[in-house]
Amino acid sequence: MKGGIFLLGIVQVLNNNCAIVDLGKGRQALVKGRGVAYQKRKGDQLDNERIEKVMHLATKESQQNLAFLLKDIPINIVTTTYEIVDNAKSKYHYNLADFVYVTLADHINGMYKHLQNNTYQRTPVPDMQEQYPTEYHIAADGLKIINANLKVYFPKDEIKSIALHFINGRSEGEDVSAGNETSQITSDLNDLVQSILQKNMVLRNGSNQNFYDRLMIHLGYLAERLSQHQPSNERAIVKIEEEMKTSYPHSYKIAHEIYEAICSELDADLGINEELYLLIHIQRIINEKDNESGLKSSETNY
């Protein structure tokens, strides 16, 4: 027994120290502990005394996101991400949309690679600590978790980037299942975006499939927001958008076309920053090289 949780059995062993377990009634958790899954197989029981962390996968979306992340992001970065989000929820009672697991893990992975390759550059994200003190406290905790778990030194400047994921991922805790309306908007949105991508010869292939799939996940959450008629979540990141627009003109052209089409054909209020998110996704799919000296990586993360 760990925190009142009865572990019914292992769903998947990730490594000796980590496994996904079944909690019953469709619920799962990501469990972490030294040697907790050593010589274990699917269906085996865990030794509860070895469990150090239990991170709940409360929704089908979070379970799907975990499966998606495990395809191309190291398990220690994935579990670190879940620990950061779990800390935000338990310590700060901070409600988050499930897409934050994907965006934050992706960001940490990208920055970790830059540190390993000595290509790390300071983030252009502006300091918004006065406007968002809670998110900055969460990010500061997250930075400590990253450095402890990954045995690296992420600069304190990264707090701004981590905080931005929480700022933009905040949820008011509504039920995100909007039934048929969400399904219809998702279908219309996917058809519209994919038609524009195909027109611009942006196709899913072996080299870009993970980034392409992440765009589809992003569209799924956008459809949920539109179906609930939620207001756009505006943030002060105009400077970043201008730099990205200059650095990646071809990606911007495609993203702008998608943005305009969604606004006009679906009568949607996207907010000015949605264009930036689309631009980042497109840039990574087509791997457009930087035209300027400011933003060099094809794995740009914010």
C-alpha positions, 0 to 999 in steps of 0.5 A: 500500500502506498498513499492508500493506493492498491497496485493491481499489477504492471501494465508496462515495465519501462526500466528497472526503476519505472513502470506503468501500473493499473489502478483499476476502473481504467486508471493508471499511474506512472510509478518510480523507485530504485529497482521497483520493476527489476525482473518484473513483467507485465501483470506482476505485482510491485513491491510497494516498499520500493515505490518512491513516486506515484504519478497519476495518469488521470485521463485517457489523454494523459495515458495516450500522451505518455505512450506518445512521449515514450516513442522518442524521449528518454524515460528519465526525461519523461518521468522528470516531466511527470514529477514536475507536473505532479508537484504543480498539481499537489503543492500548488493545486494548479490545474493543467491541460494534458498537453503540457506533459507533451510540450514540457517533456519536449522542451526539457529534452531539447534543452538537455540535448543543447546542454550536452552538445554545448549549443545552449542559448539563452531564451528570448522569453521575457520575464513575467514573474511579477504577473505570474508568481505562482507559475514562476514558483512552479518553474523554480521547483521544476528546475531543481527537479530537472537538475537533481534527476538528470544530473545536469545544470539547467541555467536559472534562465530556464525558469522563464521557459518552464513557467511559460508552459504552465502559463499557457497550459493552465486549465480552470478544471472544466470537464473537457469532454464536449461530446459531438461538438468537439468531435465535429470541430476536431474533424473540421479542423484536421481536414482544413489543416491537412488540406493546407499542409498538402497544398504546401507539400508538407507531408507526414514521413519517417523523419518528421512523423513525431513532430507531425503527430504533435501538431495533431495533438495540438489541434485536438486540444485547440478543438476542445477549447473552441468547442467550449468557447473558451477565450484565447489565452493571451500572453506577452510573447509578441517579441518571440513571434517577430523573431520566429517570423524573421528566422523562418519565413517559409514556416510563417507563411504556412502557419499564417495561412492555416491561422487565417483559414481557421479564423475565417472558415471555422469562425474561431477566435484563436488569439494572436499567439496561436499563430506562434504555436502553429509556426513552431510546429510547422518549422519543426515538421519541415525543418526549415533552417534559421535565416538569422543568428538569433534562433538556430535550432530546428528543435526550437522550444518555448 
